[in-house]
């Protein structure tokens, strides 16, 4: 027999009250900061081999200038240079366009010598999002670019925001994890997780390594 709606309301309220009492105290009212130390690290995202379409891909080298890439501030950036140099050489040999970025007041002369831009390779300067206030989007569109390879520093700055910006503009994004760096390992870890899990962005991003990237 169905209970009339008016008489059912007190019973429903009682059930809700009991249920609220059963909610674990560790869940109710706690913020992510309260639960910080109890969070487990998620599984590492997979790294995939990629074959580059030379005609529609560009290589972005972000903020390898001495102000952000140095032994004192970011030794992992310095350590990444030999591999990035190999990637750069392979891209140039394949005829893949290369675009550089700078941060702050840096100039092209501040870029690490092993990665110095050639005369015909453009350099843009901006904050963490290298599309913001620059000609980067136009440069890529004019070249018919649909995929970008993103390397640089900091992982949680220029790499994260520029890779996301490319994805949100409809491009595919390839991020070799040994070509991005930060001053903290956690920042690199977070960036790898974010790029492969964020809405829209995650579907456009492929994580790889420089050795697994072929032209």
N, C-alpha and C positions, 0 to 999 in steps of 0.2 A: 504494500500500500504506500503510495507516494505521500510524503509529508508536505503540507502547504508551504509555499515559499516563505511566508512571514515567520512561521515557526522553525523553518530550517536555518534561518540566518544565525540565531544564537548558537546552534550546534556547530555550524561551520566556523564561526568565530572561535569557539572553544578548541576546535581541531587545529586552527592556525596558531593559537596561543601555545598549545602543547608542542606543535612542531617547532616553533621558534625556540622553545626551551631545549629541544634536542639538538639544535645546531651546535656543532663543536665550538667551544669558546675560542679556539685557535683560528677560526674562520671569520666569526662575526666581528666586525669593527676593525679588522686589521688591514693596514695598507701594505703595498708591495715592499715598503721599507721595513715594516715590522717582520715580514716573512722572508726578507732578503737571504739570510744565511741558510734557510731551509730549502731553497730552490735547487733542483737538480739540473745539471748541465744537459741540454738536449743533445741527441746524437749529431755527430758532425755531418754536414751536408756532403753529398757525393761530389767527387771531382770527375769530370768527363773530358775525354779527348775531343778536340774540335778541329775540323778542317775548314780553313778560312776561304771564303769567296773573295778573291782578290779585287774584283771589280766593284764590290759594294761594301767593303770594310775599311775602316780607318783605325789607326792606332793613336790613342790619347796618352801622352806622357804628362802627368800632373804634378806640378810643384817639386820637381827635382832640383830646385834652386838651393844654394848653400844656406840660406836663412832657415829653411825647414828641414833640409836633408844634410845632417852633419853628425859627427861622432859624439858630440856632447849632448845634443838634443834628441837625436833619433838614429842611433847606430844601426838599427835594423834597416833603415833606408840605405845607408852606405853599403851594407851587406847585400842588398838586393840589386845594386847597380850592375855587377857583371852579368847576371841573368837577364836583366832588362836590356843591357847592351846587345846581347845575343838576339833577343826578340826584335829589337830595333833594326839590327842588321838584316835579319830575315825578312822583316816587313819591307824595308827599302829595296832589297833584292827582288821581292815579289811585286814591286810597284804599288804597294799599299800606301795611301796617304798617311802622313804623320802630322799630328797637331800637338803643340805644347801648351802648357799653362804655367802661369806664375802666380805667386801669392804676395800680398803686401806690396812693398816698394821694390821688389826684385826686378831685375832686368834679364834679358836673354843671356847676358854675359855671366850671370850668377848660376846658370844651369851647370850641373856637373859635367866636366870636360868630356868624359866617355859617352855622354848622352847629348852633347851639344847639337842644336838644330842645324840642319843644312840651310842654305840660303833661301830655298823655295818652301821651307816648312813654316807655316804660320805659328805665331805665339799669341795667346790671349792672356789677359790678366783679370782676375776677379777674386771673390771670396771663395767659400767652399763649393758653391755651385758655379761651375765654369760656363754655364749657359747664361747666367744672370749678368746682364749689362755688357755682354761681349758679342762678337760675330760668330761664335762657335756654331750655333745652329745653322746659320746661313752658309758657313764654310762647308759643313757636312752636306747640306741639301744641294748645294751647287755641284758637289762631286758625286751626287747620287748615292750617298752612303746610307745603308740600312742597318749596319751592324758596327758597333764600336768595341774595340779591345781597350780596357781601362786598366792602367797601372799608375802607381804614384803614391804620394804621401800627403796628408795622413789618411790612413784607411778609413777612419771614422769621420773624416772631413771631406777633402776633395774627391776621394774615390767613392765614398758612400753617396754624396749628394749629386755628383756629376753622373755616376752610373744610374742613379734613380731618375735624374732628370732626363737622361737619354731614353730610359724605358718608358717614362711617362709621355715622351714625344713619339712613341711608337717604334723605337729602334730595338733591335736585339743587342744584348750586352754580354760581352765575354770578359770575365775577371780572372786573370791568373793570380792565384793567391800568393805565389812567391814573388809577385811584382808589386804587391801593396805592402805598406809598412806603417807602423805607428810607434809611439814610445812605450806603449803598454800592449802586452799580448792579448789582454782581454778586449781591447779596442778592435784588434784584428779579428778576434773570434766573434765578437758581437756583429761586426760589419759583414762577415761571411754569413752569419745566421740571418741577419736582417735582409740582405740582398736576395736571399733565396726563399724568404718567407713573407715578405711584405706584400700586401695586396697589389695587384697589377705588376709591380716591380719583379716579384719572385718568378712570375711566369715568363719574364723576358730575359732573365739572367742565367748564365751558365758559368759555374765555377770550374776552373781548370788549373793547370800549371803551365809554365812556359815550355817545358819539354813536351807537353801533350798538345801544344798548339802548332799546327802545320799549315803552311801556305801553299 
